[in-house]
């Protein structure tokens, strides 16, 4: 009887404690954290911040022919447009993210970082391990004949290792400068490598092992948070160079997290990446918007290790280079900075770490030569493609596991040949009228190219591969890049030769299908509709440069289980001088058609609506429990069983004593001739039982 009651109690008591804890979490979540900047800047502070923006513009844009007063007017007008956009967003969280990303509070963040860099003492590493290459033009870079999967494997298996393997060169004259200083929340850590000399319109590739001194192997990293990052190309005096002249094809600060150790490719670039198009308006804050901060009360999980990888090209030479190549004397540096947040500012049940979702078009065949994760679109005609994120909750890319609030979002496309981007909720491609004739996408399957550089179809000879057959090498369970598609195909745009539809006509067709779907099911929303590039592009010296489009989502609250379909519409928006004429690679569909390399992605930041979910995802002890359950499942199970068994045995012992006493007490009241030695014998029996129980428990 005691064991039966104890078993019930040992299950009921934790459930009761958990229920009380859940109520407390929900009540605590009603409290609000103070905003990162609760007060708007005064007139004098605003004027000083604007001057910082003007200084940035004058130093970063090399083709500007304006007076300081004209630049100031442009900066003020641009900030006004950004702040008006932020003020029109639905929630306070969205407005705070917005003003710290593209508005006046971004300048406050930049002031703290720039002042710290200018006044800090820098430590010098004279011979850091680097990989650095210069290619005279785009084609020379893509002619390297390195497969896409090979590049990711090197980063995964070599560069993020716990020790410091030999992967680069120290035989060079470049330096790494390091510094660290306090920040409004936590501490900034900054590293920059250089100086390099820009000589024209070359493509520059640079890797370095970033922040090795900040390495924090799990589980020591679980209680730490990152409050922001900056990846940029800077001048000697730490001014961020703008676009133009620096076209950041990609700048990645790879993060290795414990929960990615047993998956591929074991790293993430969420909120630690910069691509062309992340900039604000060229006439406004420009490339300052590469500074990616997170509002107070939120943060990114601190990774175990970091690694820096970048590819930039100079789309126009320095102003001095126009007259003579010998006049190019300006230097530049690759810079990476992370803000390690003050842990005391975190209340994970109130906010916590944003959950990432990336609606996108898949962008990589595993044996595709390195085209930096792009896919091809026709250069001279309209086209489109689409993709729905997985609808199976078992898939890592399943988008919405919880009811969530959309906090922030960022679009990345190569807009010179993109016309529009749609993100649709709760409507599949079939329900939108796509995916059946004549709207069929052409896919290139995963196959080894004829000139595969490794031994006879044995991919295991290739670095980082565990496959032993071609079928294993093309296994869709092996994703290529962080949050990238598990489908190892190259998605080609729709060939509309026989449809007689323009993009505008096709949009109308899709919208009619969406309206029909809404009428039947009550579901389906066009979440994001990016406006034409003319609304977020600038023309400098007869060349068009795009910036970050500011797009208001159709809704903020997204239900668990919602599906996401991304549709990209492509066609020449603006004819660029000397458009890239790209021949088809040998191992994809042969075509004589001129093509353009394209990205189509949206980086989304979500906040789970349930405080209990936020606590489970962000609390240190909850993360520690998940870590041990993931990597030490047997030990974790034994510990849980031991704790439960101890609770069961202690409860049973106490109940047995209570029942034993009651039984003896009843016997004593009934018996008129009670033996005075009975109580002593009973106590002796109890002691013997307790000794045996303790001894047995110790043996277990």
Secondary structure, 3 states (H helix, E strand, C coil): CHHHHHHHHHHHHHHHHHHHHHHHHHHHCCCCCCCCCCCCCCHHHHHHHHHHHHHHHHHHCCCCCCCHHHHHHHHHHHHHHHHHHHHCCCCHHHHHHHHHHHCHHHHHHHHHHHHHHHHCCCEEECCCCEEEEEECCHHHHHCCCCEHHHHHHHHHHHHCCCCCCCCCECCCCCEEEEEEEECCCCEEEEEEEEEEECCCCCEEEEEECCCHHHCCCCCCCCCCEEEEEEEEEECCCCCECCCCCEEEEEEEEEEECHHHCCCCCCCECCCCEECCCCCCCCCCCHHHHHCEECCCCECEECCCEEEEEEEEEECCCCHHHHCCHHHCCCEEEEEEEEEECCHHHCCCCCCECCEEECCECCCCCCCCECCCCCEEEECCCCEEEEEECCCCCCCCCCCCCCCEEEEEEEEEECHHHEEEEEEEECCCCCCCCCCCCCCCCEEECCCCCCCCCCCCCCHHHCCCCCCCCHHHHCCCCCCCCCCCCCCCCEEECCCCCCCCCCHHHHHHHHHHHHHHHHHHHCCCEEEEECCCHHHHEEEECCEEEECCCCCCCCCCEECCCCCEEEEEEECCCCCCCCCCCECCCCCCCCCCCCEEEECEEEEEEEEECCHHHHHHHHCHHHHHHHHHHHHCHHHHHHHHHHHHHHHHHHHHHHHHHHHHHHHHHHHHHHCCCCCCCHHHHHHHHHHHHHHHHHHHHHHC
